[in-house]
Amino acid sequence: MSIIAPLLLAAAVTSSPSPERLKADVTALVGFGTRHTASTTTDPRRGIGAARDWAARRFQEIGRACNGCITVERIERSFTGPRAPNGVVVQDVLGIQPGRNPNRVVIVGAHIDSRVTDVMDTTSDAPGANDDASGVALVLEAARLLSRQKFDATIVYAVFSGEEQGLWGATLLADTAKARGWQVSAMLNNDIVGNTLGQGSAREARWVRVFSEGIRSSEDATQSLARRGNGGEDDGPSRALAKAIDGIAAGNKRGLDVFLDRRPDRFGRGGDHEPFLKLGYPAVRFSVANENWDAQHQDLRTENGTVYGDTIDRMDFAYLAKVTATNVATLSRLATAPAAPATATIAGPLSRDTSVKWAAVPGAARYRVRWRRNDSADWSKSIEVTGTETLLKQTPVDDHFVGVSALAADGSESLVTFAGR
């Protein structure tokens, strides 16, 4: 049975992301001068307040075009920390597309705030074209494309503030999701997703990096030991999400490959998916193949022939459109599919057969049981089952990993739940 084909049944979208629209949105965001979280909120043309108002208007326009299928919500909270010692009100702008199940949610997000070399500088021009107007433009384009369809899950399009001060906007939304009792199936964070020319003139337009944790940061010591004992270090929910994205991308021959980066984020750094990981939600980060650090967190200047600054001329909008397409296909699939099984277990010591059981999922038409040898990272075999248990004959439990996903009637597949003891 094909592993890739079922992943794509719910991934089709009627039109492709537009490089021209993406460029127009990035151009508009760069036009606000600075979008520092502590910049002005009263100037109608400059600063974080004007930028957030603009994002809200874009969501409103998309909502009007689909007869109100997307509503706009703003949530805010005051945060204080080393990068805002006097406190700052952090506000997120959300476009919410309710699904048939309003409580099950998939989230795609990016941060709208920008900065220069001195993170405390709230007034200097900080265009933030790639970091992270590129991600905000992606979120808006995803909303434009996906608003044409009705999904089972609710899609939340999130524009965060306060990322550069301490991931505060993402923390606010993660806390909000928990307080509202949302069942978050996935969170896709897009941060620095629009350039192909990296440091030292290294160009890479063939793939996008997707970062994911293995063992969950939300697990306590006992749970981590259990995952270690089960051999599930490479199969936590966020790693399952990353593998699903990799499979979806593999089905688009004109798109991007996925570099499945087996770290929560770049070495020693972090992003807006992390507050969701801390609360146990599956979350990953998209980022370009090659970063250009001369264009990140820099004052606009030229020194010794080197041009510094995160300006729009460094971006590749055809590449950004492909990253957007991968996000859209992933959101479409996960919003169409049922939730993943809450639990899955295996048994079969001293036997050639492995028994598999899992929790029933509301709305699932059937289930896919996957397995692979312990020396492989990718699922190699699968069967479909209508009940909530099965027996894998001549598949010794000592030598195989097993996972279970839920399928919609059209074959749309949830994330895979790793089976432990």
C-alpha positions in Angstrom: 0.0 0.0 0.0 1.3 3.4 -0.9 2.4 5.6 2.1 2.5 8.9 0.2 -0.8 8.8 -1.8 -3.2 8.8 1.2 -1.4 11.9 2.6 -2.4 14.0 -0.4 -6.1 13.3 -0.7 -7.1 16.3 1.3 -4.2 18.5 0.3 -5.4 19.8 -3.1 -6.2 23.5 -3.2 -7.9 25.1 -6.2 -5.1 27.7 -6.9 -1.5 28.2 -6.1 0.1 30.8 -3.8 0.8 34.0 -5.6 4.4 35.4 -5.5 3.0 38.8 -6.5 0.5 38.9 -3.6 3.2 37.7 -1.2 5.5 40.5 -2.4 2.8 43.1 -2.0 2.1 42.1 1.6 5.8 42.1 2.5 6.2 45.5 0.8 3.3 46.9 2.9 4.8 45.6 6.1 8.2 47.0 5.3 6.5 50.3 4.7 5.7 50.7 8.4 9.3 51.6 9.0 9.7 49.7 12.3 7.5 47.1 13.8 9.3 46.9 17.1 6.9 45.6 19.8 7.4 48.7 21.9 7.2 51.1 18.9 4.3 53.5 18.5 0.8 52.2 18.5 -0.9 55.6 17.7 0.8 56.6 14.4 -1.5 55.5 11.6 1.5 54.9 9.2 4.4 53.8 11.3 5.1 51.3 14.0 3.6 48.1 15.4 0.1 49.5 16.0 -0.3 50.5 12.3 1.1 47.1 11.2 -1.3 45.2 13.4 -4.3 47.3 12.2 -3.2 46.5 8.6 -3.1 42.8 9.3 -6.6 42.9 10.9 -7.9 44.7 7.8 -6.4 42.0 5.5 -8.2 39.3 7.5 -11.4 41.3 7.3 -11.1 41.6 3.6 -10.5 37.9 3.2 -13.5 37.2 5.5 -15.8 39.5 3.4 -14.8 37.7 0.2 -15.9 34.4 1.7 -19.2 35.7 3.2 -17.9 35.9 6.7 -16.0 32.5 6.9 -13.1 34.2 8.7 -13.6 36.5 11.7 -11.0 38.7 13.3 -10.1 38.6 17.0 -7.4 40.5 18.9 -6.1 39.2 22.1 -3.6 41.1 24.3 -1.7 40.9 27.6 0.9 43.0 29.3 4.4 41.4 29.6 7.5 42.6 31.4 11.0 41.3 31.0 14.6 42.2 30.4 13.8 43.4 26.8 10.7 45.4 28.1 11.6 46.4 31.7 8.8 48.9 31.9 6.3 46.5 30.4 4.6 46.4 27.0 1.1 45.4 25.8 1.5 42.5 23.4 -1.3 42.0 21.0 -2.0 39.1 18.6 -4.2 39.5 15.5 -6.1 36.3 14.7 -8.1 35.3 11.7 -10.4 32.4 12.8 -12.0 30.1 10.2 -14.5 28.0 12.2 -14.8 24.3 11.2 -17.6 21.9 11.7 -15.8 21.0 14.9 -15.1 24.4 16.4 -13.0 23.0 19.3 -10.5 21.1 17.2 -7.9 23.6 15.9 -4.9 23.8 13.6 -2.8 26.9 13.8 -0.5 28.6 11.4 1.4 31.6 12.7 4.2 34.1 12.2 5.5 37.2 14.1 4.9 40.7 12.8 7.4 42.5 15.1 10.9 43.5 13.8 14.1 44.8 15.3 17.6 46.2 14.6 20.9 45.4 16.2 19.9 46.9 19.6 16.8 45.0 20.6 15.9 48.0 22.8 15.9 50.4 19.8 12.2 51.2 19.2 12.5 54.0 16.7 15.1 53.1 14.0 14.0 51.7 10.7 13.7 47.9 11.0 12.2 46.6 7.8 12.1 43.0 8.9 11.3 41.8 5.4 12.4 38.2 5.8 12.2 38.2 9.7 9.3 38.0 9.7 7.2 39.8 7.1 7.8 36.7 5.0 5.9 34.6 7.5 3.1 37.0 8.0 2.6 37.2 4.2 2.5 33.4 4.1 -0.2 33.3 6.8 -2.3 35.8 4.9 -1.9 33.9 1.6 -2.9 30.7 3.4 -6.0 32.3 4.7 -6.9 33.6 1.2 -6.6 30.1 -0.4 -8.1 28.0 2.4 -11.0 30.3 3.0 -12.5 28.9 -0.2 -13.1 25.5 1.5 -15.0 24.3 4.5 -13.1 22.1 6.9 -13.9 19.8 9.9 -11.3 21.5 12.1 -11.1 25.3 12.9 -8.1 27.0 11.3 -6.5 29.8 13.3 -4.3 32.2 11.3 -2.1 34.0 13.9 0.0 37.1 13.6 2.1 37.4 16.8 3.8 40.4 18.4 6.6 40.2 21.0 8.6 37.4 19.4 11.9 39.3 19.7 11.2 40.2 23.3 10.7 36.6 24.5 8.1 34.7 22.4 5.4 36.6 24.2 2.7 36.7 21.5 3.0 32.9 21.0 2.9 32.4 24.8 -0.3 34.5 24.8 -2.0 32.3 22.1 -0.8 29.0 23.6 -2.2 30.1 27.0 -5.4 31.2 25.3 -5.7 27.8 23.5 -5.3 26.0 26.8 -7.8 28.3 28.6 -10.4 27.8 25.9 -10.0 24.0 25.9 -8.9 23.9 22.2 -7.8 20.5 21.0 -4.8 21.6 19.0 -3.9 19.1 16.3 -0.9 21.1 14.9 0.8 24.4 15.1 2.9 25.6 12.1 5.4 28.4 12.9 6.8 30.2 9.9 9.8 32.4 10.7 12.4 33.5 8.1 10.9 31.7 5.1 11.5 34.0 2.2 15.2 34.0 1.0 17.4 31.6 -0.9 20.7 33.4 -0.9 22.4 32.8 2.4 25.5 33.8 4.2 28.6 33.8 2.0 26.5 33.8 -1.2 25.4 30.2 -0.7 22.1 29.7 -2.6 19.7 27.0 -1.9 16.2 26.9 -3.4 15.5 23.2 -3.3 14.3 22.7 0.2 12.9 24.2 3.4 14.0 23.2 6.9 11.3 21.9 9.3 12.4 21.8 12.9 10.7 19.4 15.4 11.3 18.0 18.8 11.4 14.2 19.4 10.9 13.6 23.1 8.3 16.1 24.2 9.4 19.1 26.3 6.0 18.8 28.1 6.8 15.3 29.3 7.8 14.8 32.9 10.7 12.5 33.9 8.5 9.4 34.2 6.9 10.0 30.7 10.3 10.6 29.2 11.7 7.4 30.6 8.7 5.6 29.3 9.3 7.0 25.8 12.9 6.0 26.0 11.9 2.5 27.0 9.5 2.3 24.1 12.1 3.6 21.7 9.9 6.5 20.7 12.5 9.3 20.7 11.9 9.9 17.0 8.1 9.6 17.1 6.7 12.3 19.4 3.7 14.2 18.1 5.8 17.1 16.8 8.2 14.7 15.0 5.1 12.9 13.6 3.9 16.3 12.3 7.3 17.0 10.7 7.2 13.6 9.0 3.7 14.2 7.7 4.9 17.5 6.2 7.8 15.7 4.6 5.4 13.2 3.1 3.1 15.9 1.8 6.0 17.8 0.2 7.3 14.7 -1.4 4.0 14.4 -3.3 4.5 17.8 -5.0 7.1 17.3 -7.6 7.2 21.0 -8.5 7.5 22.1 -4.9 10.2 22.0 -2.2 11.8 19.1 -0.5 11.6 19.1 3.3 14.9 19.0 5.3 13.6 17.2 8.4 15.8 18.9 11.0 15.7 16.7 14.2 16.0 19.6 16.6 13.3 21.8 18.2 14.9 24.8 16.4 18.2 26.1 15.2 21.2 25.4 17.5 20.8 27.3 20.7 17.9 29.4 19.3 14.1 29.3 19.5 10.9 30.5 18.0 7.1 30.9 18.4 6.3 27.2 18.3 8.1 26.6 21.6 5.3 27.9 23.9 3.0 25.4 22.2 5.5 22.6 22.8 5.6 23.4 26.5 1.9 22.9 26.7 2.0 19.6 24.9 0.7 20.7 21.5 2.3 19.3 18.3 4.3 22.2 16.8 7.1 22.7 14.2 9.1 25.6 12.7 9.6 26.3 9.0 12.7 28.2 8.1 14.8 28.7 5.0 17.6 26.4 3.9 20.3 29.0 4.2 20.1 31.9 6.6 21.8 35.2 5.9 22.9 36.7 9.3 24.0 40.0 7.7 20.2 40.4 7.1 19.0 39.5 10.5 18.7 41.9 13.5 20.9 44.5 11.8 21.0 48.3 11.7 20.7 49.4 8.0 24.3 50.2 7.0 27.2 49.3 4.8 30.6 48.5 6.4 33.7 47.5 4.5 31.7 46.7 1.5 29.2 44.5 3.3 25.6 45.6 3.2 23.6 44.9 6.4 19.9 44.9 6.9 16.7 42.8 6.4 15.5 44.4 3.2 13.1 43.2 0.6 15.6 43.1 -2.2 17.2 40.0 -0.6 14.0 37.9 -0.8 12.9 35.2 -3.3 9.1 35.3 -3.7 8.9 32.3 -5.9 10.6 30.3 -3.1 8.3 31.9 -0.5 5.3 30.8 -2.6 6.5 27.2 -2.5 6.9 27.3 1.3 3.4 28.7 1.4 2.1 25.8 -0.7 3.6 23.3 1.7 1.9 25.0 4.6 -1.4 25.2 2.8 -1.4 21.5 1.8 -0.5 20.5 5.4 -3.3 22.7 6.9 -5.8 21.4 4.4 -5.0 17.8 5.2 -5.0 18.1 8.9 -8.1 20.3 9.0 -9.9 17.7 6.9 -8.7 14.6 8.8 -9.9 13.5 12.2 -7.8 14.0 15.3 -5.0 11.6 16.0 -5.8 8.7 18.4 -5.2 9.9 21.9 -3.4 6.7 22.8 -2.1 3.5 21.1 -0.5 0.5 22.7 1.3 -2.7 21.6 1.9 -6.1 23.3 3.5 -9.3 22.3 6.5 -10.3 24.3 8.0 -13.7 23.6 5.8 -13.9 20.4 6.1 -13.6 16.7 2.9 -11.5 16.6 2.2 -8.0 17.9 -1.2 -6.9 19.1 -2.2 -3.3 18.6 -5.0 -1.3 20.3 -5.9 2.4 20.2 -8.4 4.9 21.4 -11.4 5.5 19.2 -11.5 8.9 17.4 -14.8 10.7 16.9 -15.5 11.1 13.2 -12.9 8.5 12.1 -14.1 6.3 9.2 -11.3 3.8 9.8 -7.7 3.7 11.0 -4.3 3.1 9.4 -1.9 0.9 11.4 1.7 1.6 10.3 4.9 -0.3 11.3 8.6 -0.4 10.4 11.7 -2.3 11.5 13.5 -0.7 14.4 16.5 0.2 12.2 14.4 2.5 10.0 13.1 6.0 10.5 10.2 5.8 8.0 7.1 3.8 8.1 7.3 0.9 5.6 4.1 -1.1 5.9 0.5 -0.4 6.7 -3.0 -1.9 6.9 -6.4 -0.2 7.3 -8.8 -1.3 10.1 -12.3 -0.3 10.9 -12.2 -1.3 14.6 -9.8 -0.2 17.4 -7.5 -3.2 17.5 -5.6 -5.6 15.2 -3.0 -8.3 15.3 0.2 -8.0 13.2 1.3 -11.6 12.4 4.9 -12.5 12.1 5.9 -9.0 13.2 7.9 -9.4 16.5 7.3 -6.6 18.9 11.0 -6.6 19.8 12.0 -5.5 16.3 9.3 -3.2 15.1 7.9 0.2 15.9 4.1 0.7 15.4 1.9 3.8 15.0 -1.8 4.4 14.4 -3.5 7.3 12.5 -7.2 8.1 12.0 -8.7 8.4 8.5 -11.7 10.5 7.3 -14.1 8.9 4.7 -12.1 10.5 1.9 -8.8 9.1 3.2 -7.5 12.3 4.8 -5.1 11.1 7.5 -4.4 12.4 11.0 -0.9 12.5 12.5 0.4 9.1 13.6 0.2 8.2 17.3 3.2 6.2 18.3 2.3 2.9 20.1 4.0 2.2 23.5 3.4 -0.3 26.2 
